[in-house]
Amino acid sequence: MKIINEIELEKIIKLEKDYNINIIDISDEELKKTLMYYKFISNNIENSVLKEDKSSIMYSKYYWYTKYKQRYFEVVGYDAGIEQEGFKLLEEIENELEDGVDWSIIQGIEENEK
């Protein structure tokens, strides 16, 4: 299992000429970028654009969500709704992956963001 990194995502997004994400009123470039990656993966899980296996896609989605959440909290402040989205994502991973959540991967992702 591997996380889809920024360089790979940029290449995939450039190939998707139809992809357009409307991010309004986000002046922080890092926040905007992490949200774009998270939304792109979220919107393309079932699409053949992402060539990775399902577990890589799901954990990449969680990875980019975590980077977005961390940056959002730094720039804007705590938001319970964004925090709650993480629990929903873990539930989604549990339901989507045959083996459920691999907590060691989640722990690794979260420890890298502290």
N, C-alpha and C positions, 0 to 999 in steps of 0.2 A: 504494500500500500504506500502510495506517495501522495504528497500534497501538490496540487497544481500551483506552481509558483507564478509570480508576477510576470515574468518574461513569457512563459507559455500562455498565460491568459491574454496578454497584450497581442500575441500572434493570432490567437483564436478570435479575439474580438475584431481585429483588423480584417480577418477573412469573412466575418459576418457583416456584410455591407448593410444589411437591413437592421442591424442591431442599433437601437437608439435608446439611451436611458435618460430620462428627464429628471435631473437633480436640480432642484430649485433652491436658491439661497444658501448654498454651501460654499463659503469662501475658502475654507481650509482645504488645500489640495490633497493632503494625505487622507483626510476624512472622506472626501469626494471619491478618491480612487478606491479605497477599501470598500465603500458602499457599492460602487460600480461593479467590482469583482464579485462581491457577495451576491448582488442582484443578478448578475450575468449567470453565475453558476446556478442559482435558484431557478431561474427562468429556462435553463437549458439542461436540466437533469435528464429528461427523457429524450432529448434531442441528440442526434448523432454527431453534433458539432463537438461535443466533449467525448473524446475517444478513450478516456480512462475507464477503468472498471468502476462499478457502482460504489464500492467502498471508498475508493480514492475520491470520487466526486462528492460523496456525502461528508467525508472528513475534511475535504477542501472547503466545502461550504461552511462547515463549522469553524475551520481555521480563519477564513476571511470574515465571518461574522464576529469572531473573537477579536480580530484586529480592528474591525469597525467599532465594536462596542468599547474597546479600550480607548481608542482615539476620541470617540464621541464623549466619553466620560471626562477625558482630559480637556477637551475644547469647550463643551457645552455644560457638562455636569451630569450627575447621576439621573437616570431615567428608568423607572421601574418597568415600563413597557418594553424597553430594549433588553433589560435584564430577563424579563419573562420570555422573550423570543428565544433566548438560549435554551431554556427548559423545553420549549416546544421543538426546537431543533434536535435536542437529545431524544425526545420522544419519536420524532420522525426517523432518526437514525435507527433507533430500536425497532421500529416497524418496517423499515425498508431493507435492512440488512439481515440476511438469513441468520447470522451469528449474533445479532444484536450489537449493542454498544461495546466497543473495546475500550475499557476505561483507562488502560495504559496510554492509548493514543490521545484520548481527551485530556488526561493529566499532562502529557507532554506538550500539547497545544497550549493549554492554559498556563503552564509554568513558563513557557517561552514568552508569554505576553506580560509577565509581571515585571 
